[in-house]
């Protein structure tokens, strides 16, 4: 019975010690930063695509709009 108490006490202490120093995968806010970086890269990619293909897209949408009957 005393051994079980000591094991429980040591286990409790060990879990608190591990929580005091979270690993990189457990740090709060890390997921938010990763999502923000992902969204910023996607936004930059869309902006670059619009700069290169903007005139072609404008022409395409104009032709498409003009082909639809009133």
Phi and psi restraints in degrees (range 20) as a CNS / XPLOR table:
assign (resid 1 and name C) (resid 2 and name N)
       (resid 2 and name CA) (resid 2 and name C) 1.0 -66.7 20.0 2
assign (resid 2 and name N) (resid 2 and name CA)
       (resid 2 and name C) (resid 3 and name N) 1.0 -35.3 20.0 2
assign (resid 2 and name C) (resid 3 and name N)
       (resid 3 and name CA) (resid 3 and name C) 1.0 -66.7 20.0 2
assign (resid 3 and name N) (resid 3 and name CA)
       (resid 3 and name C) (resid 4 and name N) 1.0 -40.0 20.0 2
assign (resid 3 and name C) (resid 4 and name N)
       (resid 4 and name CA) (resid 4 and name C) 1.0 -64.4 20.0 2
assign (resid 4 and name N) (resid 4 and name CA)
       (resid 4 and name C) (resid 5 and name N) 1.0 -38.7 20.0 2
assign (resid 4 and name C) (resid 5 and name N)
       (resid 5 and name CA) (resid 5 and name C) 1.0 -64.0 20.0 2
assign (resid 5 and name N) (resid 5 and name CA)
       (resid 5 and name C) (resid 6 and name N) 1.0 -43.1 20.0 2
assign (resid 5 and name C) (resid 6 and name N)
       (resid 6 and name CA) (resid 6 and name C) 1.0 -66.6 20.0 2
assign (resid 6 and name N) (resid 6 and name CA)
       (resid 6 and name C) (resid 7 and name N) 1.0 -42.2 20.0 2
assign (resid 6 and name C) (resid 7 and name N)
       (resid 7 and name CA) (resid 7 and name C) 1.0 -62.3 20.0 2
assign (resid 7 and name N) (resid 7 and name CA)
       (resid 7 and name C) (resid 8 and name N) 1.0 -40.8 20.0 2
assign (resid 7 and name C) (resid 8 and name N)
       (resid 8 and name CA) (resid 8 and name C) 1.0 -65.0 20.0 2
assign (resid 8 and name N) (resid 8 and name CA)
       (resid 8 and name C) (resid 9 and name N) 1.0 -40.3 20.0 2
assign (resid 8 and name C) (resid 9 and name N)
       (resid 9 and name CA) (resid 9 and name C) 1.0 -66.3 20.0 2
assign (resid 9 and name N) (resid 9 and name CA)
       (resid 9 and name C) (resid 10 and name N) 1.0 -43.7 20.0 2
assign (resid 9 and name C) (resid 10 and name N)
       (resid 10 and name CA) (resid 10 and name C) 1.0 -65.7 20.0 2
assign (resid 10 and name N) (resid 10 and name CA)
       (resid 10 and name C) (resid 11 and name N) 1.0 -41.0 20.0 2
assign (resid 10 and name C) (resid 11 and name N)
       (resid 11 and name CA) (resid 11 and name C) 1.0 -63.4 20.0 2
assign (resid 11 and name N) (resid 11 and name CA)
       (resid 11 and name C) (resid 12 and name N) 1.0 -38.0 20.0 2
assign (resid 11 and name C) (resid 12 and name N)
       (resid 12 and name CA) (resid 12 and name C) 1.0 -65.3 20.0 2
assign (resid 12 and name N) (resid 12 and name CA)
       (resid 12 and name C) (resid 13 and name N) 1.0 -43.4 20.0 2
assign (resid 12 and name C) (resid 13 and name N)
       (resid 13 and name CA) (resid 13 and name C) 1.0 -65.9 20.0 2
assign (resid 13 and name N) (resid 13 and name CA)
       (resid 13 and name C) (resid 14 and name N) 1.0 -40.9 20.0 2
assign (resid 13 and name C) (resid 14 and name N)
       (resid 14 and name CA) (resid 14 and name C) 1.0 -65.3 20.0 2
assign (resid 14 and name N) (resid 14 and name CA)
       (resid 14 and name C) (resid 15 and name N) 1.0 -39.8 20.0 2
assign (resid 14 and name C) (resid 15 and name N)
       (resid 15 and name CA) (resid 15 and name C) 1.0 -68.4 20.0 2
assign (resid 15 and name N) (resid 15 and name CA)
       (resid 15 and name C) (resid 16 and name N) 1.0 -35.1 20.0 2
assign (resid 15 and name C) (resid 16 and name N)
       (resid 16 and name CA) (resid 16 and name C) 1.0 -68.6 20.0 2
assign (resid 16 and name N) (resid 16 and name CA)
       (resid 16 and name C) (resid 17 and name N) 1.0 -37.3 20.0 2
assign (resid 16 and name C) (resid 17 and name N)
       (resid 17 and name CA) (resid 17 and name C) 1.0 -67.4 20.0 2
assign (resid 17 and name N) (resid 17 and name CA)
       (resid 17 and name C) (resid 18 and name N) 1.0 -38.7 20.0 2
assign (resid 17 and name C) (resid 18 and name N)
       (resid 18 and name CA) (resid 18 and name C) 1.0 -68.5 20.0 2
assign (resid 18 and name N) (resid 18 and name CA)
       (resid 18 and name C) (resid 19 and name N) 1.0 -35.0 20.0 2
assign (resid 18 and name C) (resid 19 and name N)
       (resid 19 and name CA) (resid 19 and name C) 1.0 -70.6 20.0 2
assign (resid 19 and name N) (resid 19 and name CA)
       (resid 19 and name C) (resid 20 and name N) 1.0 -25.2 20.0 2
assign (resid 19 and name C) (resid 20 and name N)
       (resid 20 and name CA) (resid 20 and name C) 1.0 -69.9 20.0 2
assign (resid 20 and name N) (resid 20 and name CA)
       (resid 20 and name C) (resid 21 and name N) 1.0 -27.4 20.0 2
assign (resid 20 and name C) (resid 21 and name N)
       (resid 21 and name CA) (resid 21 and name C) 1.0 -126.7 20.0 2
assign (resid 21 and name N) (resid 21 and name CA)
       (resid 21 and name C) (resid 22 and name N) 1.0 80.6 20.0 2
assign (resid 21 and name C) (resid 22 and name N)
       (resid 22 and name CA) (resid 22 and name C) 1.0 -68.5 20.0 2
assign (resid 22 and name N) (resid 22 and name CA)
       (resid 22 and name C) (resid 23 and name N) 1.0 146.0 20.0 2
assign (resid 22 and name C) (resid 23 and name N)
       (resid 23 and name CA) (resid 23 and name C) 1.0 -72.5 20.0 2
assign (resid 23 and name N) (resid 23 and name CA)
       (resid 23 and name C) (resid 24 and name N) 1.0 174.4 20.0 2
assign (resid 23 and name C) (resid 24 and name N)
       (resid 24 and name CA) (resid 24 and name C) 1.0 -61.8 20.0 2
assign (resid 24 and name N) (resid 24 and name CA)
       (resid 24 and name C) (resid 25 and name N) 1.0 -32.2 20.0 2
assign (resid 24 and name C) (resid 25 and name N)
       (resid 25 and name CA) (resid 25 and name C) 1.0 -74.3 20.0 2
assign (resid 25 and name N) (resid 25 and name CA)
       (resid 25 and name C) (resid 26 and name N) 1.0 -17.6 20.0 2
assign (resid 25 and name C) (resid 26 and name N)
       (resid 26 and name CA) (resid 26 and name C) 1.0 -105.0 20.0 2
assign (resid 26 and name N) (resid 26 and name CA)
       (resid 26 and name C) (resid 27 and name N) 1.0 2.5 20.0 2
assign (resid 26 and name C) (resid 27 and name N)
       (resid 27 and name CA) (resid 27 and name C) 1.0 -71.4 20.0 2
assign (resid 27 and name N) (resid 27 and name CA)
       (resid 27 and name C) (resid 28 and name N) 1.0 131.6 20.0 2
assign (resid 27 and name C) (resid 28 and name N)
       (resid 28 and name CA) (resid 28 and name C) 1.0 -68.1 20.0 2
assign (resid 28 and name N) (resid 28 and name CA)
       (resid 28 and name C) (resid 29 and name N) 1.0 142.2 20.0 2
assign (resid 28 and name C) (resid 29 and name N)
       (resid 29 and name CA) (resid 29 and name C) 1.0 90.8 20.0 2
assign (resid 29 and name N) (resid 29 and name CA)
       (resid 29 and name C) (resid 30 and name N) 1.0 -11.1 20.0 2
assign (resid 29 and name C) (resid 30 and name N)
       (resid 30 and name CA) (resid 30 and name C) 1.0 -65.7 20.0 2
assign (resid 30 and name N) (resid 30 and name CA)
       (resid 30 and name C) (resid 31 and name N) 1.0 -41.3 20.0 2
assign (resid 30 and name C) (resid 31 and name N)
       (resid 31 and name CA) (resid 31 and name C) 1.0 -63.7 20.0 2
assign (resid 31 and name N) (resid 31 and name CA)
       (resid 31 and name C) (resid 32 and name N) 1.0 -37.8 20.0 2
assign (resid 31 and name C) (resid 32 and name N)
       (resid 32 and name CA) (resid 32 and name C) 1.0 -63.9 20.0 2
assign (resid 32 and name N) (resid 32 and name CA)
       (resid 32 and name C) (resid 33 and name N) 1.0 -41.3 20.0 2
assign (resid 32 and name C) (resid 33 and name N)
       (resid 33 and name CA) (resid 33 and name C) 1.0 -65.3 20.0 2
assign (resid 33 and name N) (resid 33 and name CA)
       (resid 33 and name C) (resid 34 and name N) 1.0 -40.7 20.0 2
assign (resid 33 and name C) (resid 34 and name N)
       (resid 34 and name CA) (resid 34 and name C) 1.0 -64.8 20.0 2
assign (resid 34 and name N) (resid 34 and name CA)
       (resid 34 and name C) (resid 35 and name N) 1.0 -41.8 20.0 2
assign (resid 34 and name C) (resid 35 and name N)
       (resid 35 and name CA) (resid 35 and name C) 1.0 -64.5 20.0 2
assign (resid 35 and name N) (resid 35 and name CA)
       (resid 35 and name C) (resid 36 and name N) 1.0 -39.9 20.0 2
assign (resid 35 and name C) (resid 36 and name N)
       (resid 36 and name CA) (resid 36 and name C) 1.0 -63.6 20.0 2
assign (resid 36 and name N) (resid 36 and name CA)
       (resid 36 and name C) (resid 37 and name N) 1.0 -42.4 20.0 2
assign (resid 36 and name C) (resid 37 and name N)
       (resid 37 and name CA) (resid 37 and name C) 1.0 -64.1 20.0 2
assign (resid 37 and name N) (resid 37 and name CA)
       (resid 37 and name C) (resid 38 and name N) 1.0 -42.7 20.0 2
assign (resid 37 and name C) (resid 38 and name N)
       (resid 38 and name CA) (resid 38 and name C) 1.0 -61.9 20.0 2
assign (resid 38 and name N) (resid 38 and name CA)
       (resid 38 and name C) (resid 39 and name N) 1.0 -45.6 20.0 2
assign (resid 38 and name C) (resid 39 and name N)
       (resid 39 and name CA) (resid 39 and name C) 1.0 -64.9 20.0 2
assign (resid 39 and name N) (resid 39 and name CA)
       (resid 39 and name C) (resid 40 and name N) 1.0 -36.9 20.0 2
assign (resid 39 and name C) (resid 40 and name N)
       (resid 40 and name CA) (resid 40 and name C) 1.0 -68.1 20.0 2
assign (resid 40 and name N) (resid 40 and name CA)
       (resid 40 and name C) (resid 41 and name N) 1.0 -38.5 20.0 2
assign (resid 40 and name C) (resid 41 and name N)
       (resid 41 and name CA) (resid 41 and name C) 1.0 -66.1 20.0 2
assign (resid 41 and name N) (resid 41 and name CA)
       (resid 41 and name C) (resid 42 and name N) 1.0 -38.9 20.0 2
assign (resid 41 and name C) (resid 42 and name N)
       (resid 42 and name CA) (resid 42 and name C) 1.0 -65.2 20.0 2
assign (resid 42 and name N) (resid 42 and name CA)
       (resid 42 and name C) (resid 43 and name N) 1.0 -42.9 20.0 2
assign (resid 42 and name C) (resid 43 and name N)
       (resid 43 and name CA) (resid 43 and name C) 1.0 -62.6 20.0 2
assign (resid 43 and name N) (resid 43 and name CA)
       (resid 43 and name C) (resid 44 and name N) 1.0 -42.4 20.0 2
assign (resid 43 and name C) (resid 44 and name N)
       (resid 44 and name CA) (resid 44 and name C) 1.0 -63.1 20.0 2
assign (resid 44 and name N) (resid 44 and name CA)
       (resid 44 and name C) (resid 45 and name N) 1.0 -40.8 20.0 2
assign (resid 44 and name C) (resid 45 and name N)
       (resid 45 and name CA) (resid 45 and name C) 1.0 -63.2 20.0 2
assign (resid 45 and name N) (resid 45 and name CA)
       (resid 45 and name C) (resid 46 and name N) 1.0 -40.9 20.0 2
assign (resid 45 and name C) (resid 46 and name N)
       (resid 46 and name CA) (resid 46 and name C) 1.0 -66.0 20.0 2
assign (resid 46 and name N) (resid 46 and name CA)
       (resid 46 and name C) (resid 47 and name N) 1.0 -41.8 20.0 2
assign (resid 46 and name C) (resid 47 and name N)
       (resid 47 and name CA) (resid 47 and name C) 1.0 -63.2 20.0 2
assign (resid 47 and name N) (resid 47 and name CA)
       (resid 47 and name C) (resid 48 and name N) 1.0 -44.5 20.0 2
assign (resid 47 and name C) (resid 48 and name N)
       (resid 48 and name CA) (resid 48 and name C) 1.0 -63.4 20.0 2
assign (resid 48 and name N) (resid 48 and name CA)
       (resid 48 and name C) (resid 49 and name N) 1.0 -41.5 20.0 2
assign (resid 48 and name C) (resid 49 and name N)
       (resid 49 and name CA) (resid 49 and name C) 1.0 -64.0 20.0 2
assign (resid 49 and name N) (resid 49 and name CA)
       (resid 49 and name C) (resid 50 and name N) 1.0 -40.2 20.0 2
assign (resid 49 and name C) (resid 50 and name N)
       (resid 50 and name CA) (resid 50 and name C) 1.0 -67.4 20.0 2
assign (resid 50 and name N) (resid 50 and name CA)
       (resid 50 and name C) (resid 51 and name N) 1.0 -35.0 20.0 2
assign (resid 50 and name C) (resid 51 and name N)
       (resid 51 and name CA) (resid 51 and name C) 1.0 -64.8 20.0 2
assign (resid 51 and name N) (resid 51 and name CA)
       (resid 51 and name C) (resid 52 and name N) 1.0 -43.5 20.0 2
assign (resid 51 and name C) (resid 52 and name N)
       (resid 52 and name CA) (resid 52 and name C) 1.0 -77.3 20.0 2
assign (resid 52 and name N) (resid 52 and name CA)
       (resid 52 and name C) (resid 53 and name N) 1.0 -37.1 20.0 2
assign (resid 52 and name C) (resid 53 and name N)
       (resid 53 and name CA) (resid 53 and name C) 1.0 -109.5 20.0 2
assign (resid 53 and name N) (resid 53 and name CA)
       (resid 53 and name C) (resid 54 and name N) 1.0 9.8 20.0 2
assign (resid 53 and name C) (resid 54 and name N)
       (resid 54 and name CA) (resid 54 and name C) 1.0 -59.8 20.0 2
assign (resid 54 and name N) (resid 54 and name CA)
       (resid 54 and name C) (resid 55 and name N) 1.0 -46.2 20.0 2
assign (resid 54 and name C) (resid 55 and name N)
       (resid 55 and name CA) (resid 55 and name C) 1.0 -65.3 20.0 2
assign (resid 55 and name N) (resid 55 and name CA)
       (resid 55 and name C) (resid 56 and name N) 1.0 -40.6 20.0 2
assign (resid 55 and name C) (resid 56 and name N)
       (resid 56 and name CA) (resid 56 and name C) 1.0 -66.1 20.0 2
assign (resid 56 and name N) (resid 56 and name CA)
       (resid 56 and name C) (resid 57 and name N) 1.0 -39.9 20.0 2
assign (resid 56 and name C) (resid 57 and name N)
       (resid 57 and name CA) (resid 57 and name C) 1.0 -67.1 20.0 2
assign (resid 57 and name N) (resid 57 and name CA)
       (resid 57 and name C) (resid 58 and name N) 1.0 -38.6 20.0 2
assign (resid 57 and name C) (resid 58 and name N)
       (resid 58 and name CA) (resid 58 and name C) 1.0 -62.0 20.0 2
assign (resid 58 and name N) (resid 58 and name CA)
       (resid 58 and name C) (resid 59 and name N) 1.0 -44.6 20.0 2
assign (resid 58 and name C) (resid 59 and name N)
       (resid 59 and name CA) (resid 59 and name C) 1.0 -62.9 20.0 2
assign (resid 59 and name N) (resid 59 and name CA)
       (resid 59 and name C) (resid 60 and name N) 1.0 -44.3 20.0 2
assign (resid 59 and name C) (resid 60 and name N)
       (resid 60 and name CA) (resid 60 and name C) 1.0 -61.4 20.0 2
assign (resid 60 and name N) (resid 60 and name CA)
       (resid 60 and name C) (resid 61 and name N) 1.0 -45.7 20.0 2
assign (resid 60 and name C) (resid 61 and name N)
       (resid 61 and name CA) (resid 61 and name C) 1.0 -67.1 20.0 2
assign (resid 61 and name N) (resid 61 and name CA)
       (resid 61 and name C) (resid 62 and name N) 1.0 -35.4 20.0 2
assign (resid 61 and name C) (resid 62 and name N)
       (resid 62 and name CA) (resid 62 and name C) 1.0 -65.1 20.0 2
assign (resid 62 and name N) (resid 62 and name CA)
       (resid 62 and name C) (resid 63 and name N) 1.0 -45.7 20.0 2
assign (resid 62 and name C) (resid 63 and name N)
       (resid 63 and name CA) (resid 63 and name C) 1.0 -62.8 20.0 2
assign (resid 63 and name N) (resid 63 and name CA)
       (resid 63 and name C) (resid 64 and name N) 1.0 -41.2 20.0 2
assign (resid 63 and name C) (resid 64 and name N)
       (resid 64 and name CA) (resid 64 and name C) 1.0 -65.1 20.0 2
assign (resid 64 and name N) (resid 64 and name CA)
       (resid 64 and name C) (resid 65 and name N) 1.0 -43.0 20.0 2
assign (resid 64 and name C) (resid 65 and name N)
       (resid 65 and name CA) (resid 65 and name C) 1.0 -65.6 20.0 2
assign (resid 65 and name N) (resid 65 and name CA)
       (resid 65 and name C) (resid 66 and name N) 1.0 -38.0 20.0 2
assign (resid 65 and name C) (resid 66 and name N)
       (resid 66 and name CA) (resid 66 and name C) 1.0 -73.0 20.0 2
assign (resid 66 and name N) (resid 66 and name CA)
       (resid 66 and name C) (resid 67 and name N) 1.0 -24.1 20.0 2
assign (resid 66 and name C) (resid 67 and name N)
       (resid 67 and name CA) (resid 67 and name C) 1.0 -81.0 20.0 2
assign (resid 67 and name N) (resid 67 and name CA)
       (resid 67 and name C) (resid 68 and name N) 1.0 -14.5 20.0 2
assign (resid 67 and name C) (resid 68 and name N)
       (resid 68 and name CA) (resid 68 and name C) 1.0 -83.1 20.0 2
assign (resid 68 and name N) (resid 68 and name CA)
       (resid 68 and name C) (resid 69 and name N) 1.0 124.3 20.0 2
assign (resid 68 and name C) (resid 69 and name N)
       (resid 69 and name CA) (resid 69 and name C) 1.0 -71.5 20.0 2
assign (resid 69 and name N) (resid 69 and name CA)
       (resid 69 and name C) (resid 70 and name N) 1.0 151.5 20.0 2
